[in-house]
Amino acid sequence: MHGPKAAAEKVGSRIIREAEKIAAFPRLGRIVPEFGNPQIREIISQSYRIIYKFDEEGDLAAILRIWHGAREPLSWPMTLDL
């Protein structure tokens, strides 16, 4: 399979693999500079920032946003409580 659909599936599969890493090792990513909160982190996958938050124990992680690097700078309220 070739074309845009194949490319989208490849990107989607890569993001899923990164999300699995986050679930296993929530402290793996770097602290998101825009927020400076040690529980809000990101993993960079190609041009995408996978931004997530985890609880104090590191037992529960939630992906907050998948952000393409070419988009406007990241700014939005943090309302998700874990």
N, CA, C and O atoms as a Maestro MAE file, in Angstrom:
{
 s_m_m2io_version
 :::
 2.0.0
}

f_m_ct {
 s_m_title
 :::
 protein
 m_atom[328] {
  # First column is atom index #
  i_m_mmod_type
  r_m_x_coord
  r_m_y_coord
  r_m_z_coord
  i_m_residue_number
  s_m_chain_name
  s_m_pdb_residue_name
  s_m_pdb_atom_name
  i_m_atomic_number
  :::
  1 25 0.850 -1.169 0.000 1 A "MET " " N  " 7
  2 3 0.000 0.000 0.000 1 A "MET " " CA " 6
  3 2 0.900 1.239 0.000 1 A "MET " " C  " 6
  4 15 1.893 1.305 0.724 1 A "MET " " O  " 8
  5 25 0.531 2.206 -0.822 2 A "HIS " " N  " 7
  6 3 1.300 3.440 -0.932 2 A "HIS " " CA " 6
  7 2 0.352 4.624 -0.841 2 A "HIS " " C  " 6
  8 15 -0.868 4.464 -0.873 2 A "HIS " " O  " 8
  9 25 0.921 5.798 -0.728 3 A "GLY " " N  " 7
  10 3 0.104 6.999 -0.739 3 A "GLY " " CA " 6
  11 2 -0.176 7.548 0.643 3 A "GLY " " C  " 6
  12 15 0.400 7.104 1.635 3 A "GLY " " O  " 8
  13 25 -1.088 8.541 0.691 4 A "PRO " " N  " 7
  14 3 -1.377 9.222 1.963 4 A "PRO " " CA " 6
  15 2 -1.909 8.300 3.051 4 A "PRO " " C  " 6
  16 15 -1.575 8.466 4.224 4 A "PRO " " O  " 8
  17 25 -2.734 7.331 2.672 5 A "LYS " " N  " 7
  18 3 -3.291 6.427 3.674 5 A "LYS " " CA " 6
  19 2 -2.190 5.598 4.324 5 A "LYS " " C  " 6
  20 15 -2.182 5.426 5.543 5 A "LYS " " O  " 8
  21 25 -1.272 5.091 3.530 6 A "ALA " " N  " 7
  22 3 -0.166 4.295 4.068 6 A "ALA " " CA " 6
  23 2 0.722 5.152 4.966 6 A "ALA " " C  " 6
  24 15 1.176 4.695 6.015 6 A "ALA " " O  " 8
  25 25 0.965 6.379 4.558 7 A "ALA " " N  " 7
  26 3 1.786 7.283 5.371 7 A "ALA " " CA " 6
  27 2 1.097 7.577 6.699 7 A "ALA " " C  " 6
  28 15 1.749 7.582 7.744 7 A "ALA " " O  " 8
  29 25 -0.202 7.819 6.674 8 A "ALA " " N  " 7
  30 3 -0.956 8.090 7.898 8 A "ALA " " CA " 6
  31 2 -0.941 6.871 8.821 8 A "ALA " " C  " 6
  32 15 -0.803 7.015 10.036 8 A "ALA " " O  " 8
  33 25 -1.082 5.685 8.258 9 A "GLU " " N  " 7
  34 3 -1.045 4.469 9.072 9 A "GLU " " CA " 6
  35 2 0.323 4.280 9.717 9 A "GLU " " C  " 6
  36 15 0.415 3.838 10.862 9 A "GLU " " O  " 8
  37 25 1.373 4.607 8.996 10 A "LYS " " N  " 7
  38 3 2.727 4.486 9.531 10 A "LYS " " CA " 6
  39 2 2.923 5.456 10.706 10 A "LYS " " C  " 6
  40 15 3.469 5.074 11.741 10 A "LYS " " O  " 8
  41 25 2.482 6.695 10.546 11 A "VAL " " N  " 7
  42 3 2.584 7.686 11.626 11 A "VAL " " CA " 6
  43 2 1.746 7.242 12.815 11 A "VAL " " C  " 6
  44 15 2.210 7.299 13.954 11 A "VAL " " O  " 8
  45 25 0.518 6.801 12.564 12 A "GLY " " N  " 7
  46 3 -0.357 6.336 13.632 12 A "GLY " " CA " 6
  47 2 0.241 5.172 14.398 12 A "GLY " " C  " 6
  48 15 0.160 5.134 15.625 12 A "GLY " " O  " 8
  49 25 0.834 4.230 13.699 13 A "SER " " N  " 7
  50 3 1.467 3.077 14.357 13 A "SER " " CA " 6
  51 2 2.635 3.517 15.224 13 A "SER " " C  " 6
  52 15 2.833 2.988 16.317 13 A "SER " " O  " 8
  53 25 3.400 4.472 14.746 14 A "ARG " " N  " 7
  54 3 4.539 4.977 15.519 14 A "ARG " " CA " 6
  55 2 4.044 5.665 16.794 14 A "ARG " " C  " 6
  56 15 4.624 5.475 17.863 14 A "ARG " " O  " 8
  57 25 2.993 6.450 16.690 15 A "ILE " " N  " 7
  58 3 2.446 7.139 17.864 15 A "ILE " " CA " 6
  59 2 1.905 6.121 18.870 15 A "ILE " " C  " 6
  60 15 2.071 6.304 20.076 15 A "ILE " " O  " 8
  61 25 1.274 5.071 18.403 16 A "ILE " " N  " 7
  62 3 0.787 4.019 19.302 16 A "ILE " " CA " 6
  63 2 1.952 3.355 20.035 16 A "ILE " " C  " 6
  64 15 1.851 3.085 21.232 16 A "ILE " " O  " 8
  65 25 3.048 3.088 19.339 17 A "ARG " " N  " 7
  66 3 4.218 2.495 19.992 17 A "ARG " " CA " 6
  67 2 4.775 3.425 21.065 17 A "ARG " " C  " 6
  68 15 5.170 2.973 22.140 17 A "ARG " " O  " 8
  69 25 4.805 4.721 20.772 18 A "GLU " " N  " 7
  70 3 5.285 5.688 21.768 18 A "GLU " " CA " 6
  71 2 4.350 5.722 22.975 18 A "GLU " " C  " 6
  72 15 4.812 5.813 24.112 18 A "GLU " " O  " 8
  73 25 3.048 5.649 22.740 19 A "ALA " " N  " 7
  74 3 2.083 5.637 23.839 19 A "ALA " " CA " 6
  75 2 2.283 4.400 24.718 19 A "ALA " " C  " 6
  76 15 2.122 4.475 25.936 19 A "ALA " " O  " 8
  77 25 2.625 3.287 24.121 20 A "GLU " " N  " 7
  78 3 2.904 2.082 24.904 20 A "GLU " " CA " 6
  79 2 4.138 2.274 25.779 20 A "GLU " " C  " 6
  80 15 4.173 1.782 26.906 20 A "GLU " " O  " 8
  81 25 5.147 2.980 25.279 21 A "LYS " " N  " 7
  82 3 6.329 3.290 26.091 21 A "LYS " " CA " 6
  83 2 5.947 4.177 27.274 21 A "LYS " " C  " 6
  84 15 6.417 3.976 28.394 21 A "LYS " " O  " 8
  85 25 5.087 5.163 27.007 22 A "ILE " " N  " 7
  86 3 4.636 6.063 28.071 22 A "ILE " " CA " 6
  87 2 3.932 5.271 29.161 22 A "ILE " " C  " 6
  88 15 4.154 5.514 30.347 22 A "ILE " " O  " 8
  89 25 3.090 4.332 28.772 23 A "ALA " " N  " 7
  90 3 2.359 3.526 29.757 23 A "ALA " " CA " 6
  91 2 3.325 2.733 30.636 23 A "ALA " " C  " 6
  92 15 3.094 2.585 31.836 23 A "ALA " " O  " 8
  93 25 4.389 2.231 30.052 24 A "ALA " " N  " 7
  94 3 5.349 1.415 30.799 24 A "ALA " " CA " 6
  95 2 6.337 2.266 31.604 24 A "ALA " " C  " 6
  96 15 6.742 1.881 32.700 24 A "ALA " " O  " 8
  97 25 6.721 3.421 31.059 25 A "PHE " " N  " 7
  98 3 7.744 4.271 31.679 25 A "PHE " " CA " 6
  99 2 7.322 5.733 31.621 25 A "PHE " " C  " 6
  100 15 7.853 6.485 30.804 25 A "PHE " " O  " 8
  101 25 6.376 6.162 32.470 26 A "PRO " " N  " 7
  102 3 5.836 7.516 32.352 26 A "PRO " " CA " 6
  103 2 6.855 8.639 32.568 26 A "PRO " " C  " 6
  104 15 6.636 9.752 32.090 26 A "PRO " " O  " 8
  105 25 7.939 8.387 33.257 27 A "ARG " " N  " 7
  106 3 8.947 9.428 33.478 27 A "ARG " " CA " 6
  107 2 9.980 9.493 32.350 27 A "ARG " " C  " 6
  108 15 10.954 10.241 32.437 27 A "ARG " " O  " 8
  109 25 9.765 8.720 31.312 28 A "LEU " " N  " 7
  110 3 10.704 8.638 30.197 28 A "LEU " " CA " 6
  111 2 10.848 9.961 29.443 28 A "LEU " " C  " 6
  112 15 11.958 10.348 29.077 28 A "LEU " " O  " 8
  113 25 9.749 10.643 29.214 29 A "GLY " " N  " 7
  114 3 9.777 11.867 28.409 29 A "GLY " " CA " 6
  115 2 10.378 13.050 29.153 29 A "GLY " " C  " 6
  116 15 10.626 12.995 30.357 29 A "GLY " " O  " 8
  117 25 10.603 14.112 28.405 30 A "ARG " " N  " 7
  118 3 11.138 15.329 29.031 30 A "ARG " " CA " 6
  119 2 9.986 16.180 29.548 30 A "ARG " " C  " 6
  120 15 8.858 16.075 29.066 30 A "ARG " " O  " 8
  121 25 10.278 17.016 30.525 31 A "ILE " " N  " 7
  122 3 9.289 17.951 31.045 31 A "ILE " " CA " 6
  123 2 8.963 18.950 29.937 31 A "ILE " " C  " 6
  124 15 9.870 19.465 29.282 31 A "ILE " " O  " 8
  125 25 7.685 19.224 29.723 32 A "VAL " " N  " 7
  126 3 7.265 20.159 28.673 32 A "VAL " " CA " 6
  127 2 7.698 21.568 29.088 32 A "VAL " " C  " 6
  128 15 7.246 22.067 30.118 32 A "VAL " " O  " 8
  129 25 8.562 22.215 28.308 33 A "PRO " " N  " 7
  130 3 9.093 23.525 28.693 33 A "PRO " " CA " 6
  131 2 8.018 24.593 28.915 33 A "PRO " " C  " 6
  132 15 8.184 25.466 29.766 33 A "PRO " " O  " 8
  133 25 6.931 24.531 28.163 34 A "GLU " " N  " 7
  134 3 5.890 25.547 28.278 34 A "GLU " " CA " 6
  135 2 5.182 25.515 29.637 34 A "GLU " " C  " 6
  136 15 4.575 26.508 30.038 34 A "GLU " " O  " 8
  137 25 5.253 24.393 30.341 35 A "PHE " " N  " 7
  138 3 4.525 24.257 31.593 35 A "PHE " " CA " 6
  139 2 5.430 24.101 32.803 35 A "PHE " " C  " 6
  140 15 5.065 24.541 33.893 35 A "PHE " " O  " 8
  141 25 6.585 23.495 32.649 36 A "GLY " " N  " 7
  142 3 7.521 23.342 33.753 36 A "GLY " " CA " 6
  143 2 7.022 22.452 34.881 36 A "GLY " " C  " 6
  144 15 7.557 22.513 35.988 36 A "GLY " " O  " 8
  145 25 6.029 21.640 34.634 37 A "ASN " " N  " 7
  146 3 5.473 20.734 35.633 37 A "ASN " " CA " 6
  147 2 6.095 19.349 35.411 37 A "ASN " " C  " 6
  148 15 5.970 18.791 34.321 37 A "ASN " " O  " 8
  149 25 6.762 18.788 36.427 38 A "PRO " " N  " 7
  150 3 7.419 17.493 36.234 38 A "PRO " " CA " 6
  151 2 6.473 16.344 35.893 38 A "PRO " " C  " 6
  152 15 6.924 15.292 35.441 38 A "PRO " " O  " 8
  153 25 5.176 16.526 36.101 39 A "GLN " " N  " 7
  154 3 4.219 15.471 35.774 39 A "GLN " " CA " 6
  155 2 3.612 15.646 34.383 39 A "GLN " " C  " 6
  156 15 2.828 14.803 33.947 39 A "GLN " " O  " 8
  157 25 3.957 16.711 33.689 40 A "ILE " " N  " 7
  158 3 3.511 16.910 32.307 40 A "ILE " " CA " 6
  159 2 4.746 16.782 31.429 40 A "ILE " " C  " 6
  160 15 5.656 17.609 31.485 40 A "ILE " " O  " 8
  161 25 4.762 15.753 30.634 41 A "ARG " " N  " 7
  162 3 5.955 15.427 29.849 41 A "ARG " " CA " 6
  163 2 5.595 15.211 28.384 41 A "ARG " " C  " 6
  164 15 4.427 15.196 27.995 41 A "ARG " " O  " 8
  165 25 6.642 15.046 27.597 42 A "GLU " " N  " 7
  166 3 6.428 14.800 26.168 42 A "GLU " " CA " 6
  167 2 7.494 13.880 25.626 42 A "GLU " " C  " 6
  168 15 8.618 13.808 26.123 42 A "GLU " " O  " 8
  169 25 7.094 13.187 24.594 43 A "ILE " " N  " 7
  170 3 8.005 12.395 23.784 43 A "ILE " " CA " 6
  171 2 7.863 12.939 22.370 43 A "ILE " " C  " 6
  172 15 6.751 13.167 21.894 43 A "ILE " " O  " 8
  173 25 8.977 13.145 21.710 44 A "ILE " " N  " 7
  174 3 8.973 13.624 20.330 44 A "ILE " " CA " 6
  175 2 9.072 12.412 19.412 44 A "ILE " " C  " 6
  176 15 9.958 11.572 19.569 44 A "ILE " " O  " 8
  177 25 8.161 12.331 18.460 45 A "SER " " N  " 7
  178 3 8.169 11.256 17.474 45 A "SER " " CA " 6
  179 2 8.062 11.897 16.101 45 A "SER " " C  " 6
  180 15 6.993 12.356 15.698 45 A "SER " " O  " 8
  181 25 9.167 11.922 15.399 46 A "GLN " " N  " 7
  182 3 9.280 12.640 14.133 46 A "GLN " " CA " 6
  183 2 8.865 14.087 14.358 46 A "GLN " " C  " 6
  184 15 9.505 14.775 15.153 46 A "GLN " " O  " 8
  185 25 7.840 14.573 13.706 47 A "SER " " N  " 7
  186 3 7.419 15.967 13.847 47 A "SER " " CA " 6
  187 2 6.337 16.156 14.901 47 A "SER " " C  " 6
  188 15 5.799 17.255 15.036 47 A "SER " " O  " 8
  189 25 6.011 15.120 15.643 48 A "TYR " " N  " 7
  190 3 4.908 15.174 16.600 48 A "TYR " " CA " 6
  191 2 5.409 15.212 18.036 48 A "TYR " " C  " 6
  192 15 6.369 14.531 18.398 48 A "TYR " " O  " 8
  193 25 4.737 16.023 18.844 49 A "ARG " " N  " 7
  194 3 4.970 16.061 20.284 49 A "ARG " " CA " 6
  195 2 3.803 15.319 20.931 49 A "ARG " " C  " 6
  196 15 2.648 15.723 20.791 49 A "ARG " " O  " 8
  197 25 4.105 14.251 21.627 50 A "ILE " " N  " 7
  198 3 3.084 13.493 22.336 50 A "ILE " " CA " 6
  199 2 3.162 13.955 23.786 50 A "ILE " " C  " 6
  200 15 4.097 13.606 24.507 50 A "ILE " " O  " 8
  201 25 2.179 14.737 24.206 51 A "ILE " " N  " 7
  202 3 2.195 15.380 25.508 51 A "ILE " " CA " 6
  203 2 1.270 14.607 26.434 51 A "ILE " " C  " 6
  204 15 0.128 14.304 26.086 51 A "ILE " " O  " 8
  205 25 1.776 14.296 27.610 52 A "TYR " " N  " 7
  206 3 1.011 13.475 28.541 52 A "TYR " " CA " 6
  207 2 1.246 13.926 29.974 52 A "TYR " " C  " 6
  208 15 2.173 14.682 30.268 52 A "TYR " " O  " 8
  209 25 0.386 13.443 30.853 53 A "LYS " " N  " 7
  210 3 0.464 13.732 32.275 53 A "LYS " " CA " 6
  211 2 0.356 12.413 33.019 53 A "LYS " " C  " 6
  212 15 -0.369 11.512 32.597 53 A "LYS " " O  " 8
  213 25 1.083 12.300 34.136 54 A "PHE " " N  " 7
  214 3 0.963 11.093 34.936 54 A "PHE " " CA " 6
  215 2 0.768 11.462 36.400 54 A "PHE " " C  " 6
  216 15 1.110 12.563 36.829 54 A "PHE " " O  " 8
  217 25 0.205 10.512 37.165 55 A "ASP " " N  " 7
  218 3 -0.048 10.761 38.583 55 A "ASP " " CA " 6
  219 2 1.254 10.684 39.374 55 A "ASP " " C  " 6
  220 15 2.283 10.258 38.851 55 A "ASP " " O  " 8
  221 25 1.200 11.094 40.620 56 A "GLU " " N  " 7
  222 3 2.403 11.174 41.453 56 A "GLU " " CA " 6
  223 2 3.115 9.836 41.600 56 A "GLU " " C  " 6
  224 15 4.343 9.795 41.676 56 A "GLU " " O  " 8
  225 25 2.373 8.764 41.641 57 A "GLU " " N  " 7
  226 3 2.976 7.445 41.786 57 A "GLU " " CA " 6
  227 2 3.535 6.914 40.463 57 A "GLU " " C  " 6
  228 15 4.317 5.963 40.459 57 A "GLU " " O  " 8
  229 25 3.143 7.514 39.360 58 A "GLY " " N  " 7
  230 3 3.568 7.016 38.055 58 A "GLY " " CA " 6
  231 2 2.781 5.799 37.616 58 A "GLY " " C  " 6
  232 15 3.201 5.073 36.715 58 A "GLY " " O  " 8
  233 25 1.628 5.571 38.257 59 A "ASP " " N  " 7
  234 3 0.809 4.398 37.936 59 A "ASP " " CA " 6
  235 2 -0.170 4.648 36.798 59 A "ASP " " C  " 6
  236 15 -0.587 3.708 36.121 59 A "ASP " " O  " 8
  237 25 -0.537 5.898 36.583 60 A "LEU " " N  " 7
  238 3 -1.548 6.237 35.591 60 A "LEU " " CA " 6
  239 2 -1.051 7.387 34.728 60 A "LEU " " C  " 6
  240 15 -0.634 8.425 35.242 60 A "LEU " " O  " 8
  241 25 -1.097 7.202 33.435 61 A "ALA " " N  " 7
  242 3 -0.678 8.249 32.497 61 A "ALA " " CA " 6
  243 2 -1.807 8.489 31.505 61 A "ALA " " C  " 6
  244 15 -2.513 7.560 31.114 61 A "ALA " " O  " 8
  245 25 -1.966 9.736 31.106 62 A "ALA " " N  " 7
  246 3 -2.991 10.101 30.129 62 A "ALA " " CA " 6
  247 2 -2.372 11.001 29.071 62 A "ALA " " C  " 6
  248 15 -1.710 11.986 29.396 62 A "ALA " " O  " 8
  249 25 -2.586 10.667 27.823 63 A "ILE " " N  " 7
  250 3 -2.110 11.526 26.738 63 A "ILE " " CA " 6
  251 2 -3.040 12.720 26.664 63 A "ILE " " C  " 6
  252 15 -4.256 12.569 26.548 63 A "ILE " " O  " 8
  253 25 -2.456 13.912 26.733 64 A "LEU " " N  " 7
  254 3 -3.225 15.146 26.712 64 A "LEU " " CA " 6
  255 2 -3.409 15.680 25.304 64 A "LEU " " C  " 6
  256 15 -4.479 16.175 24.951 64 A "LEU " " O  " 8
  257 25 -2.364 15.575 24.507 65 A "ARG " " N  " 7
  258 3 -2.448 16.119 23.158 65 A "ARG " " CA " 6
  259 2 -1.328 15.549 22.308 65 A "ARG " " C  " 6
  260 15 -0.226 15.295 22.794 65 A "ARG " " O  " 8
  261 25 -1.625 15.354 21.043 66 A "ILE " " N  " 7
  262 3 -0.611 15.017 20.044 66 A "ILE " " CA " 6
  263 2 -0.526 16.242 19.144 66 A "ILE " " C  " 6
  264 15 -1.491 16.602 18.470 66 A "ILE " " O  " 8
  265 25 0.623 16.865 19.141 67 A "TRP " " N  " 7
  266 3 0.790 18.189 18.556 67 A "TRP " " CA " 6
  267 2 1.834 18.135 17.454 67 A "TRP " " C  " 6
  268 15 2.956 17.692 17.698 67 A "TRP " " O  " 8
  269 25 1.497 18.573 16.252 68 A "HIS " " N  " 7
  270 3 2.470 18.629 15.163 68 A "HIS " " CA " 6
  271 2 3.348 19.856 15.343 68 A "HIS " " C  " 6
  272 15 2.844 20.949 15.601 68 A "HIS " " O  " 8
  273 25 4.631 19.687 15.211 69 A "GLY " " N  " 7
  274 3 5.597 20.759 15.438 69 A "GLY " " CA " 6
  275 2 5.434 21.978 14.547 69 A "GLY " " C  " 6
  276 15 5.902 23.060 14.900 69 A "GLY " " O  " 8
  277 25 4.782 21.830 13.400 70 A "ALA " " N  " 7
  278 3 4.605 22.950 12.487 70 A "ALA " " CA " 6
  279 2 3.426 23.841 12.881 70 A "ALA " " C  " 6
  280 15 3.232 24.903 12.289 70 A "ALA " " O  " 8
  281 25 2.650 23.426 13.860 71 A "ARG " " N  " 7
  282 3 1.483 24.205 14.287 71 A "ARG " " CA " 6
  283 2 1.902 25.330 15.212 71 A "ARG " " C  " 6
  284 15 3.067 25.443 15.595 71 A "ARG " " O  " 8
  285 25 0.943 26.148 15.559 72 A "GLU " " N  " 7
  286 3 1.192 27.260 16.477 72 A "GLU " " CA " 6
  287 2 1.798 26.741 17.780 72 A "GLU " " C  " 6
  288 15 1.631 25.568 18.115 72 A "GLU " " O  " 8
  289 25 2.498 27.601 18.513 73 A "PRO " " N  " 7
  290 3 3.073 27.163 19.791 73 A "PRO " " CA " 6
  291 2 2.011 26.613 20.732 73 A "PRO " " C  " 6
  292 15 0.847 27.013 20.695 73 A "PRO " " O  " 8
  293 25 2.439 25.706 21.554 74 A "LEU " " N  " 7
  294 3 1.546 25.043 22.490 74 A "LEU " " CA " 6
  295 2 1.097 26.005 23.581 74 A "LEU " " C  " 6
  296 15 1.926 26.572 24.293 74 A "LEU " " O  " 8
  297 25 -0.208 26.189 23.714 75 A "SER " " N  " 7
  298 3 -0.758 26.977 24.821 75 A "SER " " CA " 6
  299 2 -2.218 26.607 24.970 75 A "SER " " C  " 6
  300 15 -3.011 26.805 24.049 75 A "SER " " O  " 8
  301 25 -2.577 26.074 26.120 76 A "TRP " " N  " 7
  302 3 -3.938 25.680 26.408 76 A "TRP " " CA " 6
  303 2 -4.025 25.367 27.879 76 A "TRP " " C  " 6
  304 15 -3.022 24.978 28.477 76 A "TRP " " O  " 8
  305 25 -5.162 25.518 28.474 77 A "PRO " " N  " 7
  306 3 -5.294 25.290 29.916 77 A "PRO " " CA " 6
  307 2 -5.182 23.816 30.273 77 A "PRO " " C  " 6
  308 15 -5.644 22.949 29.531 77 A "PRO " " O  " 8
  309 25 -4.572 23.545 31.403 78 A "MET " " N  " 7
  310 3 -4.461 22.184 31.904 78 A "MET " " CA " 6
  311 2 -5.639 21.931 32.831 78 A "MET " " C  " 6
  312 15 -5.686 22.477 33.933 78 A "MET " " O  " 8
  313 25 -6.581 21.119 32.405 79 A "THR " " N  " 7
  314 3 -7.765 20.879 33.222 79 A "THR " " CA " 6
  315 2 -7.922 19.408 33.582 79 A "THR " " C  " 6
  316 15 -8.853 19.057 34.307 79 A "THR " " O  " 8
  317 25 -7.056 18.554 33.109 80 A "LEU " " N  " 7
  318 3 -7.207 17.131 33.354 80 A "LEU " " CA " 6
  319 2 -6.601 16.767 34.697 80 A "LEU " " C  " 6
  320 15 -5.409 16.978 34.919 80 A "LEU " " O  " 8
  321 25 -7.402 16.229 35.583 81 A "ASP " " N  " 7
  322 3 -6.927 15.745 36.875 81 A "ASP " " CA " 6
  323 2 -6.805 14.231 36.824 81 A "ASP " " C  " 6
  324 15 -7.688 13.545 36.307 81 A "ASP " " O  " 8
  325 25 -5.728 13.723 37.351 82 A "LEU " " N  " 7
  326 3 -5.553 12.274 37.417 82 A "LEU " " CA " 6
  327 2 -5.771 11.800 38.833 82 A "LEU " " C  " 6
  328 15 -5.669 10.604 39.106 82 A "LEU " " O  " 8
  :::
 }
 m_bond[327] {
  # First column is bond index #
  i_m_from
  i_m_to
  i_m_order
  :::
  1 1 2 1
  2 2 3 1
  3 3 4 2
  4 3 5 1
  5 5 6 1
  6 6 7 1
  7 7 8 2
  8 7 9 1
  9 9 10 1
  10 10 11 1
  11 11 12 2
  12 11 13 1
  13 13 14 1
  14 14 15 1
  15 15 16 2
  16 15 17 1
  17 17 18 1
  18 18 19 1
  19 19 20 2
  20 19 21 1
  21 21 22 1
  22 22 23 1
  23 23 24 2
  24 23 25 1
  25 25 26 1
  26 26 27 1
  27 27 28 2
  28 27 29 1
  29 29 30 1
  30 30 31 1
  31 31 32 2
  32 31 33 1
  33 33 34 1
  34 34 35 1
  35 35 36 2
  36 35 37 1
  37 37 38 1
  38 38 39 1
  39 39 40 2
  40 39 41 1
  41 41 42 1
  42 42 43 1
  43 43 44 2
  44 43 45 1
  45 45 46 1
  46 46 47 1
  47 47 48 2
  48 47 49 1
  49 49 50 1
  50 50 51 1
  51 51 52 2
  52 51 53 1
  53 53 54 1
  54 54 55 1
  55 55 56 2
  56 55 57 1
  57 57 58 1
  58 58 59 1
  59 59 60 2
  60 59 61 1
  61 61 62 1
  62 62 63 1
  63 63 64 2
  64 63 65 1
  65 65 66 1
  66 66 67 1
  67 67 68 2
  68 67 69 1
  69 69 70 1
  70 70 71 1
  71 71 72 2
  72 71 73 1
  73 73 74 1
  74 74 75 1
  75 75 76 2
  76 75 77 1
  77 77 78 1
  78 78 79 1
  79 79 80 2
  80 79 81 1
  81 81 82 1
  82 82 83 1
  83 83 84 2
  84 83 85 1
  85 85 86 1
  86 86 87 1
  87 87 88 2
  88 87 89 1
  89 89 90 1
  90 90 91 1
  91 91 92 2
  92 91 93 1
  93 93 94 1
  94 94 95 1
  95 95 96 2
  96 95 97 1
  97 97 98 1
  98 98 99 1
  99 99 100 2
  100 99 101 1
  101 101 102 1
  102 102 103 1
  103 103 104 2
  104 103 105 1
  105 105 106 1
  106 106 107 1
  107 107 108 2
  108 107 109 1
  109 109 110 1
  110 110 111 1
  111 111 112 2
  112 111 113 1
  113 113 114 1
  114 114 115 1
  115 115 116 2
  116 115 117 1
  117 117 118 1
  118 118 119 1
  119 119 120 2
  120 119 121 1
  121 121 122 1
  122 122 123 1
  123 123 124 2
  124 123 125 1
  125 125 126 1
  126 126 127 1
  127 127 128 2
  128 127 129 1
  129 129 130 1
  130 130 131 1
  131 131 132 2
  132 131 133 1
  133 133 134 1
  134 134 135 1
  135 135 136 2
  136 135 137 1
  137 137 138 1
  138 138 139 1
  139 139 140 2
  140 139 141 1
  141 141 142 1
  142 142 143 1
  143 143 144 2
  144 143 145 1
  145 145 146 1
  146 146 147 1
  147 147 148 2
  148 147 149 1
  149 149 150 1
  150 150 151 1
  151 151 152 2
  152 151 153 1
  153 153 154 1
  154 154 155 1
  155 155 156 2
  156 155 157 1
  157 157 158 1
  158 158 159 1
  159 159 160 2
  160 159 161 1
  161 161 162 1
  162 162 163 1
  163 163 164 2
  164 163 165 1
  165 165 166 1
  166 166 167 1
  167 167 168 2
  168 167 169 1
  169 169 170 1
  170 170 171 1
  171 171 172 2
  172 171 173 1
  173 173 174 1
  174 174 175 1
  175 175 176 2
  176 175 177 1
  177 177 178 1
  178 178 179 1
  179 179 180 2
  180 179 181 1
  181 181 182 1
  182 182 183 1
  183 183 184 2
  184 183 185 1
  185 185 186 1
  186 186 187 1
  187 187 188 2
  188 187 189 1
  189 189 190 1
  190 190 191 1
  191 191 192 2
  192 191 193 1
  193 193 194 1
  194 194 195 1
  195 195 196 2
  196 195 197 1
  197 197 198 1
  198 198 199 1
  199 199 200 2
  200 199 201 1
  201 201 202 1
  202 202 203 1
  203 203 204 2
  204 203 205 1
  205 205 206 1
  206 206 207 1
  207 207 208 2
  208 207 209 1
  209 209 210 1
  210 210 211 1
  211 211 212 2
  212 211 213 1
  213 213 214 1
  214 214 215 1
  215 215 216 2
  216 215 217 1
  217 217 218 1
  218 218 219 1
  219 219 220 2
  220 219 221 1
  221 221 222 1
  222 222 223 1
  223 223 224 2
  224 223 225 1
  225 225 226 1
  226 226 227 1
  227 227 228 2
  228 227 229 1
  229 229 230 1
  230 230 231 1
  231 231 232 2
  232 231 233 1
  233 233 234 1
  234 234 235 1
  235 235 236 2
  236 235 237 1
  237 237 238 1
  238 238 239 1
  239 239 240 2
  240 239 241 1
  241 241 242 1
  242 242 243 1
  243 243 244 2
  244 243 245 1
  245 245 246 1
  246 246 247 1
  247 247 248 2
  248 247 249 1
  249 249 250 1
  250 250 251 1
  251 251 252 2
  252 251 253 1
  253 253 254 1
  254 254 255 1
  255 255 256 2
  256 255 257 1
  257 257 258 1
  258 258 259 1
  259 259 260 2
  260 259 261 1
  261 261 262 1
  262 262 263 1
  263 263 264 2
  264 263 265 1
  265 265 266 1
  266 266 267 1
  267 267 268 2
  268 267 269 1
  269 269 270 1
  270 270 271 1
  271 271 272 2
  272 271 273 1
  273 273 274 1
  274 274 275 1
  275 275 276 2
  276 275 277 1
  277 277 278 1
  278 278 279 1
  279 279 280 2
  280 279 281 1
  281 281 282 1
  282 282 283 1
  283 283 284 2
  284 283 285 1
  285 285 286 1
  286 286 287 1
  287 287 288 2
  288 287 289 1
  289 289 290 1
  290 290 291 1
  291 291 292 2
  292 291 293 1
  293 293 294 1
  294 294 295 1
  295 295 296 2
  296 295 297 1
  297 297 298 1
  298 298 299 1
  299 299 300 2
  300 299 301 1
  301 301 302 1
  302 302 303 1
  303 303 304 2
  304 303 305 1
  305 305 306 1
  306 306 307 1
  307 307 308 2
  308 307 309 1
  309 309 310 1
  310 310 311 1
  311 311 312 2
  312 311 313 1
  313 313 314 1
  314 314 315 1
  315 315 316 2
  316 315 317 1
  317 317 318 1
  318 318 319 1
  319 319 320 2
  320 319 321 1
  321 321 322 1
  322 322 323 1
  323 323 324 2
  324 323 325 1
  325 325 326 1
  326 326 327 1
  327 327 328 2
  :::
 }
}
